[in-house]
Amino acid sequence: MTSVSRLKKPFGASGGKKTKQHSGRPSLPLDSPSAHMADGDSMSDTLLSPSKASVGRSSLRSRSPSIFRSYSAASGLSDGSAAEAALAVEDVEPIKLSPSEVTMELTERLPLRLESTEMPWGDRVYALQRLTSIVLGGAASHKDFLSSFIALKHALCAQIMDRRSAVVKEVSRALAAVAEAVGPAFEPYADPFVLALMRQNVVTIQVIAESTANCIRLILLHSGAGRALVHRLRDAVKENAHPTTRIRAVEYLQLLLERELERRDDASHSFKSSFEKAACKAASDSVAEVRRGGRRLLVLLAELHPQLVSKFENNLDSATLRAFKEDQVHWHSTADEHRFDFVLPGGASLRECF
């Protein structure tokens, strides 16, 4: 995996804002990354070098264990790994704000920094880190949080589509933090973010592709998916020409079924036809990884809806049916603690994320 220097520390802090003038630059708050730049420094040096940014390191790993474990599991990383594609929150401080302050941040201050991808990228990274900090500080517990947060929808979707990996990584982390904090209540708001994130799954910049995939996994794990999103995932499996998109769409559908089986809810009953069509199509795909994912979907569907087995026997070709039967036997012969250990691209078991 390609190594990238870490963003050591968010440049946000609560309290009053001061400004510092630089020759030839507009004044910026001292807690903005641009404000820490000496003349001649590059923005990347300022963001990635703790000595030039003059900030200390802090760790939230012990204070935010749940989301750190989820990110580590989703990316196949151990707790001490230095791999940079992981979306760990160890470098973000929680910021506690009053409900009125949270509303002000979400509806006025943060949109100013995120309204355009033409804004300085360091300032956008700062704003996204601050959003994560506010969420970790408990902002999601305020009753008006989601109604204020939705004001950031278009700005966050625009940042997702950026081609700078630091920006995409931070917006992915912020969205996953929101999904974990809000839980199933985030599901009605998740679709535009997931669809934008999926468009970035296929880029060749590894940090972007992995960060967006990890974000989608965690949104689905914590919030689930509604009818429209399930249908979009089904259509991606059936119609999308890009193999990576089909692989990821099958993976996300599998995640939703594993989540349902783990929690023993009835989510897939409403979308059973969509899951079934996606599974049958994927099981006969031209790409081996998509076919394997399709058979896993078939096994999970058979476990949740046993009446579908006879339908599969009538509709699948002989080779696919034989492979499905073998996978089904393996499923039932595996101990309970291993049942959810279908390994996903990147080497992560989603069982660890629940």
Secondary structure in CASP SS format (residue, H / E / C, confidence):
PFRMAT SS
TARGET T0000
AUTHOR 0000-0000-0000
METHOD secondary structure of the structure
MODEL  1
M C 1.00
T C 1.00
S C 1.00
V C 1.00
S C 1.00
R C 1.00
L C 1.00
K C 1.00
K C 1.00
P C 1.00
F C 1.00
G C 1.00
A C 1.00
S C 1.00
G C 1.00
G C 1.00
K C 1.00
K C 1.00
T E 1.00
K E 1.00
Q C 1.00
H C 1.00
S C 1.00
G C 1.00
R C 1.00
P C 1.00
S C 1.00
L E 1.00
P E 1.00
L C 1.00
D C 1.00
S C 1.00
P H 1.00
S H 1.00
A H 1.00
H H 1.00
M C 1.00
A C 1.00
D C 1.00
G C 1.00
D C 1.00
S C 1.00
M H 1.00
S H 1.00
D H 1.00
T H 1.00
L H 1.00
L H 1.00
S C 1.00
P H 1.00
S H 1.00
K H 1.00
A H 1.00
S C 1.00
V C 1.00
G C 1.00
R C 1.00
S C 1.00
S C 1.00
L C 1.00
R C 1.00
S C 1.00
R C 1.00
S C 1.00
P H 1.00
S H 1.00
I H 1.00
F H 1.00
R H 1.00
S H 1.00
Y H 1.00
S H 1.00
A H 1.00
A H 1.00
S C 1.00
G C 1.00
L C 1.00
S C 1.00
D C 1.00
G C 1.00
S C 1.00
A C 1.00
A C 1.00
E C 1.00
A C 1.00
A C 1.00
L C 1.00
A C 1.00
V C 1.00
E C 1.00
D C 1.00
V C 1.00
E C 1.00
P C 1.00
I C 1.00
K C 1.00
L C 1.00
S C 1.00
P H 1.00
S H 1.00
E H 1.00
V H 1.00
T H 1.00
M H 1.00
E H 1.00
L H 1.00
T H 1.00
E H 1.00
R H 1.00
L H 1.00
P H 1.00
L H 1.00
R H 1.00
L H 1.00
E C 1.00
S C 1.00
T C 1.00
E C 1.00
M C 1.00
P C 1.00
W H 1.00
G H 1.00
D H 1.00
R H 1.00
V H 1.00
Y H 1.00
A H 1.00
L H 1.00
Q H 1.00
R H 1.00
L H 1.00
T H 1.00
S H 1.00
I H 1.00
V H 1.00
L H 1.00
G C 1.00
G C 1.00
A H 1.00
A H 1.00
S H 1.00
H C 1.00
K C 1.00
D C 1.00
F H 1.00
L H 1.00
S H 1.00
S H 1.00
F H 1.00
I H 1.00
A H 1.00
L H 1.00
K H 1.00
H H 1.00
A H 1.00
L H 1.00
C H 1.00
A H 1.00
Q H 1.00
I H 1.00
M C 1.00
D C 1.00
R C 1.00
R C 1.00
S H 1.00
A H 1.00
V H 1.00
V H 1.00
K H 1.00
E H 1.00
V H 1.00
S H 1.00
R H 1.00
A H 1.00
L H 1.00
A H 1.00
A H 1.00
V H 1.00
A H 1.00
E H 1.00
A H 1.00
V H 1.00
G H 1.00
P H 1.00
A H 1.00
F H 1.00
E H 1.00
P H 1.00
Y H 1.00
A H 1.00
D H 1.00
P H 1.00
F H 1.00
V H 1.00
L H 1.00
A H 1.00
L H 1.00
M H 1.00
R H 1.00
Q H 1.00
N C 1.00
V C 1.00
V C 1.00
T C 1.00
I C 1.00
Q H 1.00
V H 1.00
I H 1.00
A H 1.00
E H 1.00
S H 1.00
T H 1.00
A H 1.00
N H 1.00
C H 1.00
I H 1.00
R H 1.00
L H 1.00
I H 1.00
L H 1.00
L H 1.00
H H 1.00
S H 1.00
G C 1.00
A C 1.00
G C 1.00
R H 1.00
A H 1.00
L H 1.00
V H 1.00
H H 1.00
R H 1.00
L H 1.00
R H 1.00
D H 1.00
A H 1.00
V H 1.00
K H 1.00
E H 1.00
N C 1.00
A C 1.00
H C 1.00
P H 1.00
T H 1.00
T H 1.00
R H 1.00
I H 1.00
R H 1.00
A H 1.00
V H 1.00
E H 1.00
Y H 1.00
L H 1.00
Q H 1.00
L H 1.00
L H 1.00
L H 1.00
E H 1.00
R H 1.00
E H 1.00
L H 1.00
E H 1.00
R H 1.00
R C 1.00
D C 1.00
D C 1.00
A H 1.00
S H 1.00
H H 1.00
S C 1.00
F C 1.00
K H 1.00
S H 1.00
S H 1.00
F H 1.00
E H 1.00
K H 1.00
A H 1.00
A H 1.00
C H 1.00
K H 1.00
A H 1.00
A H 1.00
S C 1.00
D C 1.00
S C 1.00
V C 1.00
A H 1.00
E H 1.00
V H 1.00
R H 1.00
R H 1.00
G H 1.00
G H 1.00
R H 1.00
R H 1.00
L H 1.00
L H 1.00
V H 1.00
L H 1.00
L H 1.00
A H 1.00
E H 1.00
L H 1.00
H C 1.00
P C 1.00
Q C 1.00
L H 1.00
V H 1.00
S H 1.00
K H 1.00
F H 1.00
E H 1.00
N H 1.00
N H 1.00
L C 1.00
D C 1.00
S H 1.00
A H 1.00
T H 1.00
L H 1.00
R H 1.00
A H 1.00
F H 1.00
K H 1.00
E H 1.00
D H 1.00
Q H 1.00
V H 1.00
H H 1.00
W H 1.00
H H 1.00
S H 1.00
T C 1.00
A C 1.00
D H 1.00
E H 1.00
H H 1.00
R C 1.00
F C 1.00
D C 1.00
F C 1.00
V E 1.00
L E 1.00
P C 1.00
G C 1.00
G C 1.00
A E 1.00
S E 1.00
L H 1.00
R H 1.00
E H 1.00
C H 1.00
F C 1.00
END
